[in-house]
């Protein structure tokens, strides 16, 4: 089976996935890790990118994969993964800390703040201080790019009930970026008859790069193999 891995907002398409690509390949899966527009280069490349561009990139990568196939998304990637799974041709959906809501108190004001604050500093997304130093994520991002992420988050609830594929939704215990209630809402809105919600302990938002990254990868592999 082919597995499409979709990274998060400001994340690197491969490095942010930590041990997951290798674990999937070792288990016999073929892995695709596309870069969504504006990512994997520099923060300035996010200027002018719309959420529709990320959807277009995700759809193109998905359509390039032959069946059978599954999709795994981290944070923003978890939102995009739902749009793909809602098409009806996914064998499985895995959403890791899907960004259906935001913990930052100013997040809802971003469309207005963009005029005053053209860029924001990134949140601390890794719990372990030593591992945090190695984060490949952008250190800052254009405020207008975050507005596009919020627009994607606001629209995603409409597609979640159309997902019928078996689904695994993972929340991080110490997520300072996406509140657990938002991840739970994502799970609850899924139309899948078979769906599972777990909380990964001792982890921040970028759970594949944190202390329990190997455990997170094992959970995903086991789910895709039908073992859990």
C-alpha positions as CSV (number, residue, x, y, z in Angstrom):
1,X,0.0,0.0,0.0
2,X,1.1,3.6,-0.7
3,X,1.1,6.1,2.0
4,X,1.0,9.9,1.5
5,X,2.5,11.9,4.3
6,X,1.4,15.5,4.6
7,X,3.4,17.9,6.8
8,X,2.3,20.8,8.9
9,X,2.3,24.5,8.6
10,X,5.8,26.0,8.5
11,X,7.2,22.4,8.6
12,X,9.7,20.6,6.5
13,X,8.1,17.9,4.2
14,X,10.5,15.1,5.4
15,X,12.4,16.2,8.5
16,X,9.3,17.0,10.5
17,X,8.1,13.5,10.0
18,X,10.9,12.2,12.2
19,X,11.1,8.3,12.3
20,X,7.7,7.8,10.5
21,X,8.9,7.5,6.9
22,X,11.6,5.0,7.8
23,X,9.2,3.0,10.0
24,X,6.6,2.8,7.2
25,X,9.1,1.7,4.6
26,X,10.6,-0.9,6.9
27,X,7.0,-2.3,7.3
28,X,6.7,-2.6,3.5
29,X,4.8,0.6,2.7
30,X,5.7,2.9,-0.2
31,X,5.9,6.5,1.1
32,X,5.4,9.8,-0.7
33,X,6.4,13.1,1.1
34,X,5.5,16.1,-1.1
35,X,6.3,19.6,-0.1
36,X,3.3,21.9,0.1
37,X,3.7,25.3,-1.4
38,X,5.9,27.7,0.5
39,X,7.4,25.0,2.7
40,X,10.8,23.4,3.0
41,X,12.6,26.6,1.8
42,X,12.2,29.9,3.7
43,X,9.4,31.7,5.5
44,X,9.2,34.4,2.8
45,X,8.0,31.8,0.3
46,X,4.7,31.6,2.2
47,X,3.8,35.1,1.1
48,X,0.8,35.0,-1.2
49,X,0.1,31.3,-0.8
50,X,-3.6,30.5,-0.3
51,X,-5.1,27.4,1.4
52,X,-6.4,26.4,-2.0
53,X,-2.8,26.1,-3.1
54,X,-2.1,23.6,-0.4
55,X,-5.2,21.6,-1.2
56,X,-4.2,21.6,-4.9
57,X,-0.7,20.3,-4.0
58,X,-2.1,17.6,-1.7
59,X,-4.6,16.5,-4.4
60,X,-2.0,16.3,-7.1
61,X,0.3,14.2,-4.9
62,X,-2.7,11.9,-4.0
63,X,-3.8,11.5,-7.6
64,X,-0.3,10.5,-8.6
65,X,-0.4,7.5,-6.2
66,X,-1.9,4.2,-7.5
67,X,-4.4,2.4,-5.2
68,X,-4.5,1.0,-2.6
69,X,-3.4,4.1,-0.7
70,X,-3.7,5.8,2.7
71,X,-3.0,9.3,3.9
72,X,-1.3,10.5,7.1
73,X,-1.3,14.2,8.0
74,X,0.4,16.2,10.8
75,X,-1.3,19.4,12.0
76,X,-2.2,21.3,8.8
77,X,-1.5,18.1,7.0
78,X,-4.2,16.4,9.1
79,X,-6.8,18.9,7.7
80,X,-5.7,18.3,4.1
81,X,-5.7,14.6,4.7
82,X,-9.4,14.8,5.6
83,X,-10.2,16.5,2.3
84,X,-8.5,13.7,0.5
85,X,-10.1,10.9,2.5
86,X,-13.5,12.5,1.9
87,X,-13.2,11.6,-1.8
88,X,-13.8,8.0,-0.9
89,X,-10.7,6.3,-2.3
90,X,-8.5,6.2,0.9
91,X,-7.9,2.9,2.6
92,X,-7.2,4.7,5.9
93,X,-6.7,8.1,7.4
94,X,-4.3,9.1,10.2
95,X,-4.4,12.6,11.6
96,X,-1.7,13.6,14.0
97,X,-2.6,16.7,16.1
98,X,-4.9,18.0,13.3
99,X,-5.1,21.8,13.5
100,X,-8.8,22.2,13.7
101,X,-8.4,25.0,16.3
102,X,-5.6,27.0,17.8
103,X,-4.4,27.7,21.4
104,X,-2.9,31.1,20.8
105,X,-5.4,33.7,22.2
106,X,-4.8,36.0,19.2
107,X,-5.4,33.3,16.5
108,X,-9.0,34.4,15.9
109,X,-7.8,38.0,15.4
110,X,-5.2,37.1,12.8
111,X,-7.2,38.5,9.9
112,X,-7.2,41.9,11.5
113,X,-3.7,41.8,13.1
114,X,-2.1,41.0,9.7
115,X,-2.3,44.8,8.9
116,X,-0.3,45.6,12.1
117,X,1.8,42.6,12.6
118,X,3.0,41.2,9.2
119,X,4.7,38.2,10.8
120,X,4.4,36.0,13.9
121,X,7.0,34.0,15.8
122,X,6.4,30.2,15.8
123,X,5.1,28.6,18.9
124,X,7.1,26.1,20.9
125,X,5.9,22.8,19.4
126,X,8.4,20.3,20.9
127,X,8.3,19.6,24.6
128,X,11.9,18.3,25.1
129,X,14.2,21.4,25.2
130,X,17.2,19.6,23.6
131,X,15.1,18.1,20.7
132,X,13.5,21.5,20.3
133,X,16.9,23.0,19.3
134,X,16.9,20.6,16.2
135,X,13.5,21.6,15.0
136,X,13.4,22.1,11.2
137,X,10.3,24.4,11.3
138,X,10.4,28.0,10.3
139,X,11.2,30.3,13.2
140,X,8.6,32.8,12.0
141,X,5.8,33.0,9.4
142,X,3.8,35.6,7.6
143,X,0.6,36.5,9.5
144,X,-1.4,36.3,6.2
145,X,-0.2,32.7,5.7
146,X,-1.6,31.8,9.1
147,X,-4.9,33.5,8.1
148,X,-5.0,31.0,5.2
149,X,-4.4,28.1,7.6
150,X,-7.3,29.4,9.8
151,X,-9.5,29.5,6.7
152,X,-8.7,25.9,5.9
153,X,-9.4,24.9,9.5
154,X,-12.7,26.8,9.4
155,X,-13.8,24.9,6.3
156,X,-12.6,21.4,7.2
157,X,-15.5,20.5,9.5
158,X,-17.8,20.4,6.4
159,X,-15.8,17.5,4.9
160,X,-15.1,15.4,8.0
161,X,-18.6,13.7,8.1
162,X,-17.9,12.5,4.5
163,X,-14.9,10.5,5.5
164,X,-15.7,6.8,5.7
165,X,-12.2,5.3,5.8
166,X,-10.9,3.8,9.1
167,X,-9.3,6.6,11.0
168,X,-6.7,7.1,13.7
169,X,-6.6,10.5,15.4
170,X,-3.7,11.3,17.8
171,X,-3.5,14.2,20.2
172,X,-0.3,15.3,22.0
173,X,-0.5,15.5,25.8
174,X,1.3,18.8,26.0
175,X,0.3,20.5,22.8
176,X,0.6,24.3,23.0
177,X,-0.4,24.9,19.4
178,X,-3.6,22.9,19.0
179,X,-5.9,22.4,22.0
180,X,-7.0,18.8,22.7
181,X,-10.7,19.8,22.3
182,X,-10.0,20.7,18.7
183,X,-8.4,17.3,18.0
184,X,-11.3,15.5,19.7
185,X,-13.8,17.5,17.7
186,X,-12.0,16.4,14.5
187,X,-12.3,12.8,15.6
188,X,-16.0,13.2,16.7
189,X,-17.0,14.8,13.3
190,X,-15.5,12.0,11.2
191,X,-18.1,9.9,9.5
192,X,-15.9,6.7,9.8
193,X,-17.5,3.8,11.5
194,X,-14.1,2.6,12.6
195,X,-12.2,5.4,14.3
196,X,-9.8,5.6,17.2
197,X,-8.6,8.5,19.4
198,X,-5.4,8.3,21.4
199,X,-3.3,10.8,23.4
200,X,0.4,10.5,23.1
201,X,2.0,11.1,26.5
202,X,5.0,13.3,27.1
203,X,4.8,15.0,23.7
204,X,4.3,18.5,22.2
205,X,2.5,19.4,19.0
206,X,5.4,18.1,16.8
207,X,4.9,14.7,18.3
208,X,7.1,12.8,15.7
209,X,10.1,15.0,16.7
210,X,9.5,14.8,20.5
211,X,10.3,12.2,23.2
212,X,7.7,9.7,22.0
213,X,8.4,10.1,18.3
214,X,9.3,6.4,17.9
215,X,6.1,5.4,19.8
216,X,4.0,7.6,17.6
217,X,5.5,6.0,14.5
218,X,4.8,2.5,15.8
219,X,1.2,3.5,16.5
220,X,0.7,4.7,12.9
221,X,2.4,1.6,11.4
222,X,0.4,-0.7,13.5
223,X,-2.9,1.0,12.6
224,X,-2.1,0.9,8.9
225,X,-1.2,-2.7,9.1
226,X,-4.6,-3.4,10.8
227,X,-3.0,-4.6,14.0
228,X,-4.8,-2.1,16.3
